[in-house]
Amino acid sequence: MSAEQVVEMLNSYFTVMVEVVHKEDGVLDKFIGDAIMAVFGIPFPEPDDAVRAVRTALRMRDGLVPFNAGRVARGQLPIAIGIGINTGELVYGNIGSESRSDFTVIGDTVNLASRLEGLNKMYGSQVLVSDVTRAELGDQFVLRAVDVVRVKGKGKPTEVFEVLGERGYELTPAQACAEAGLTAYCRRAFAEALDHFRRGEAAGRSGEAGDALCHVFAGRCEKLIADPPADDWDGVWHLKDK
């Protein structure tokens, strides 16, 4: 696209997404290129901050459907988004130079949210949350375990979960295969796990809703079968890139 087309697209996209953030009482921190950074619980934390953040993410995901339908109708390509959510302490205030400063938030909590956003590309997902956020959600949403990772710049592993939908959401056949595969994967039964993941891939190819996670872990299982891990393998996947 031309620069003018990119600006037009981003302005239209941001208009839709920022409205969703405001409806859930989120605070728009800033635009970062083609990204939106939003915060919940600033300046006064509320018990449902994490719930509202996740609800915002799902409404962003849903709002992308008509947005893309309009683009396709105009002969334009649809876009994809990834959302990362983390919960924890941070520093907020006006940060900058003596001549200019902007309100923002900084800290390890913010950095991990950014890392989670980037992981969506790897897992083929749209909404990823940390284990800390998951603990704040109760039974409001249906989530599934995705992985245990050690992101670049952090020593402690992070459990990563994908938000599939609101309470009552039912897994697709491919997602059910992924869940069974992950259970086997965690107990080092890689051949059994591979069988589940391949069935999940086949479900996607047969016209049912596919699941990118099956493809990711099928490849990982093949590598672990060919080169078994050490006895002290803890299942943590080390990420070298942001």
C-alpha positions as a printed NumPy array, in Angstrom:
array([[  0.   ,   0.   ,   0.   ],
       [  1.022,   3.59 ,  -0.436],
       [  1.817,   5.679,   2.635],
       [ -1.489,   7.483,   2.222],
       [ -3.391,   4.181,   2.12 ],
       [ -1.623,   2.954,   5.254],
       [ -2.554,   6.128,   7.147],
       [ -6.167,   5.868,   6.   ],
       [ -6.352,   2.222,   7.049],
       [ -4.794,   2.861,  10.477],
       [ -7.066,   5.806,  11.202],
       [-10.124,   3.689,  10.383],
       [ -8.816,   0.754,  12.412],
       [ -7.871,   2.869,  15.423],
       [-11.286,   4.538,  15.439],
       [-13.004,   1.171,  15.82 ],
       [-10.595,  -0.229,  18.408],
       [-10.23 ,   2.837,  20.627],
       [-14.012,   3.023,  20.963],
       [-13.954,  -0.534,  22.328],
       [-11.264,   0.398,  24.881],
       [-13.259,   3.396,  26.103],
       [-16.479,   1.381,  26.426],
       [-14.715,  -0.861,  28.949],
       [-13.285,   2.146,  30.838],
       [ -9.765,   1.485,  29.632],
       [ -7.16 ,   4.225,  29.32 ],
       [ -5.558,   4.744,  25.928],
       [ -1.864,   5.103,  26.705],
       [ -0.505,   5.643,  23.213],
       [ -0.286,   4.521,  19.618],
       [  2.959,   2.743,  18.781],
       [  3.177,   2.587,  15.01 ],
       [  0.29 ,   0.302,  14.11 ],
       [ -0.249,  -0.823,  17.714],
       [ -2.518,   0.359,  20.52 ],
       [ -1.372,   0.361,  24.133],
       [ -4.199,   0.456,  26.682],
       [ -4.19 ,   0.233,  30.472],
       [ -6.872,  -0.797,  32.946],
       [ -6.802,   0.162,  36.621],
       [ -5.051,   3.526,  36.259],
       [ -5.087,   5.57 ,  38.448],
       [ -7.387,   3.526,  40.697],
       [ -7.277,  -0.272,  40.464],
       [-10.595,  -2.133,  40.404],
       [-11.271,  -5.839,  41.091],
       [-12.466,  -6.399,  37.506],
       [ -9.585,  -4.706,  35.67 ],
       [ -8.363,  -7.978,  34.143],
       [-11.898,  -9.011,  33.182],
       [-12.509,  -5.719,  31.395],
       [ -9.152,  -5.951,  29.632],
       [ -9.944,  -9.431,  28.302],
       [-13.481,  -8.42 ,  27.368],
       [-11.977,  -5.524,  25.424],
       [ -9.659,  -7.92 ,  23.601],
       [-12.555, -10.161,  22.566],
       [-14.59 ,  -7.196,  21.376],
       [-11.587,  -5.994,  19.397],
       [-11.354,  -9.441,  17.812],
       [-15.072,  -9.406,  17.008],
       [-14.911,  -5.84 ,  15.697],
       [-12.209,  -6.877,  13.252],
       [-14.682,  -9.108,  11.379],
       [-16.913,  -6.329,   9.947],
       [-13.851,  -4.096,   9.536],
       [-12.204,  -6.713,   7.314],
       [-15.463,  -7.455,   5.506],
       [-15.564,  -3.805,   4.47 ],
       [-11.965,  -3.932,   3.283],
       [-12.589,  -7.052,   1.188],
       [-15.728,  -5.49 ,  -0.302],
       [-13.554,  -2.581,  -1.436],
       [-11.013,  -4.928,  -2.998],
       [ -8.513,  -4.531,  -0.123],
       [ -6.704,  -7.215,   1.858],
       [ -7.946,  -8.08 ,   5.364],
       [ -5.649,  -7.488,   8.325],
       [ -4.831,  -9.679,  11.334],
       [ -4.171,  -8.568,  14.895],
       [ -2.613, -10.026,  18.033],
       [ -3.336,  -8.936,  21.603],
       [ -1.216,  -9.533,  24.716],
       [ -2.488,  -8.935,  28.261],
       [ -0.555,  -9.005,  31.505],
       [ -1.371,  -7.981,  35.081],
       [  0.952,  -6.589,  37.73 ],
       [  2.603,  -3.561,  39.267],
       [  3.958,  -0.778,  37.104],
       [  5.065,   2.832,  37.21 ],
       [  2.865,   5.49 ,  35.654],
       [  3.162,   9.21 ,  35.254],
       [  4.459,  11.909,  32.95 ],
       [  7.73 ,  10.683,  31.495],
       [  9.98 ,  12.527,  29.073],
       [ 12.289,  15.51 ,  28.932],
       [ 12.118,  18.915,  30.58 ],
       [ 10.62 ,  20.373,  27.402],
       [  8.117,  17.62 ,  26.678],
       [  6.647,  14.668,  28.538],
       [  3.758,  12.265,  28.032],
       [  1.666,  10.175,  30.367],
       [  2.649,   6.502,  30.095],
       [  3.32 ,   3.329,  32.029],
       [  6.59 ,   1.424,  32.244],
       [  7.91 ,  -1.681,  33.958],
       [  8.355,  -5.413,  33.62 ],
       [  4.581,  -5.898,  33.594],
       [  4.335,  -3.776,  30.457],
       [  7.284,  -5.52 ,  28.793],
       [  5.75 ,  -8.968,  29.258],
       [  2.437,  -7.826,  27.79 ],
       [  4.361,  -6.726,  24.71 ],
       [  6.133, -10.092,  24.511],
       [  2.79 , -11.907,  24.729],
       [  1.412,  -9.805,  21.897],
       [  4.321, -10.867,  19.702],
       [  3.815, -14.56 ,  20.531],
       [  0.468, -14.565,  18.723],
       [  2.389, -14.803,  15.441],
       [  4.121, -17.951,  16.626],
       [  0.995, -19.722,  17.874],
       [ -1.454, -18.434,  15.271],
       [ -3.604, -17.035,  18.072],
       [ -5.264, -13.656,  18.637],
       [ -5.508, -13.114,  22.395],
       [ -2.817, -14.333,  24.813],
       [ -2.694, -13.669,  28.552],
       [ -0.205, -14.429,  31.291],
       [ -0.823, -16.804,  34.178],
       [ -1.139, -13.783,  36.484],
       [ -3.984, -12.366,  34.394],
       [ -5.645, -15.769,  34.15 ],
       [ -5.769, -15.984,  37.949],
       [ -7.827, -12.764,  37.999],
       [-10.5  , -13.916,  35.536],
       [-12.49 , -16.488,  37.494],
       [-14.898, -18.375,  35.219],
       [-15.807, -15.419,  33.021],
       [-13.992, -16.793,  29.963],
       [-12.89 , -20.035,  28.355],
       [ -9.11 , -20.26 ,  28.177],
       [ -6.671, -22.962,  27.251],
       [ -3.062, -23.51 ,  28.18 ],
       [ -0.766, -22.774,  25.25 ],
       [  2.802, -23.075,  26.472],
       [  5.321, -22.362,  29.212],
       [  7.919, -19.965,  27.859],
       [ 10.922, -18.022,  29.003],
       [ 10.76 , -14.804,  27.025],
       [ 13.814, -12.762,  26.153],
       [ 14.875, -10.593,  29.08 ],
       [ 13.111, -12.65 ,  31.78 ],
       [ 14.58 , -15.434,  33.889],
       [ 11.304, -16.789,  35.288],
       [  9.142, -18.907,  32.961],
       [  5.666, -17.649,  32.125],
       [  2.599, -19.787,  31.578],
       [  0.774, -18.558,  28.494],
       [ -2.966, -18.984,  27.931],
       [ -5.174, -18.251,  24.945],
       [ -8.582, -16.688,  25.472],
       [-11.024, -18.548,  23.236],
       [-14.264, -16.828,  24.153],
       [-16.806, -15.894,  26.777],
       [-18.107, -18.415,  29.307],
       [-19.998, -21.163,  27.469],
       [-17.675, -21.3  ,  24.475],
       [-17.305, -24.869,  23.139],
       [-14.037, -26.181,  21.72 ],
       [-13.875, -27.045,  18.04 ],
       [-12.778, -30.607,  17.167],
       [ -9.316, -29.306,  16.251],
       [ -9.026, -27.398,  19.544],
       [-10.063, -30.532,  21.439],
       [ -7.264, -32.423,  19.672],
       [ -4.809, -29.693,  20.67 ],
       [ -5.889, -29.922,  24.3  ],
       [ -5.435, -33.702,  24.353],
       [ -2.098, -33.318,  22.605],
       [ -0.831, -30.779,  25.124],
       [ -1.768, -33.091,  27.993],
       [  0.322, -35.868,  26.458],
       [  3.11 , -33.436,  25.561],
       [  3.458, -32.266,  29.185],
       [  3.972, -35.83 ,  30.39 ],
       [  6.615, -36.409,  27.675],
       [  4.441, -38.768,  25.626],
       [  5.54 , -37.082,  22.415],
       [  4.419, -39.809,  19.985],
       [  0.929, -39.826,  21.502],
       [  0.865, -36.035,  21.477],
       [  1.94 , -35.969,  17.825],
       [ -0.972, -38.241,  16.921],
       [ -3.441, -35.821,  18.555],
       [ -1.865, -32.797,  16.887],
       [ -1.9  , -34.437,  13.457],
       [ -5.584, -35.255,  13.87 ],
       [ -6.132, -31.617,  14.744],
       [ -4.306, -30.572,  11.583],
       [ -6.421, -33.009,   9.547],
       [ -9.607, -31.557,  11.033],
       [ -8.566, -28.147,   9.759],
       [ -7.828, -29.488,   6.277],
       [-11.21 , -31.262,   6.093],
       [-13.098, -28.   ,   6.117],
       [-13.674, -27.708,   9.872],
       [-12.27 , -24.838,  11.914],
       [ -8.522, -25.393,  12.019],
       [ -6.185, -24.791,  14.927],
       [ -2.729, -23.347,  14.281],
       [ -1.522, -24.593,  17.669],
       [ -1.718, -28.187,  16.4  ],
       [  0.695, -27.337,  13.596],
       [  3.139, -25.62 ,  15.978],
       [  3.271, -28.506,  18.434],
       [  3.287, -31.224,  15.776],
       [  6.555, -29.79 ,  14.52 ],
       [  7.897, -29.493,  18.059],
       [  6.99 , -33.123,  18.848],
       [  8.742, -34.353,  15.711],
       [ 11.93 , -32.641,  16.861],
       [ 11.644, -34.01 ,  20.414],
       [ 11.036, -37.538,  19.139],
       [ 14.112, -37.329,  16.902],
       [ 16.199, -35.729,  19.66 ],
       [ 14.691, -36.622,  23.078],
       [ 15.177, -34.052,  25.844],
       [ 17.197, -34.637,  28.99 ],
       [ 15.63 , -36.317,  32.01 ],
       [ 15.242, -32.967,  33.749],
       [ 13.205, -31.481,  30.849],
       [ 10.663, -29.09 ,  32.305],
       [  8.713, -28.266,  29.174],
       [  9.82 , -24.622,  29.151],
       [ 10.322, -23.227,  25.646],
       [ 13.12 , -20.657,  25.455],
       [ 12.508, -17.694,  23.194],
       [ 15.554, -15.893,  21.859],
       [ 13.713, -13.127,  19.997],
       [ 11.291, -10.444,  21.112]])
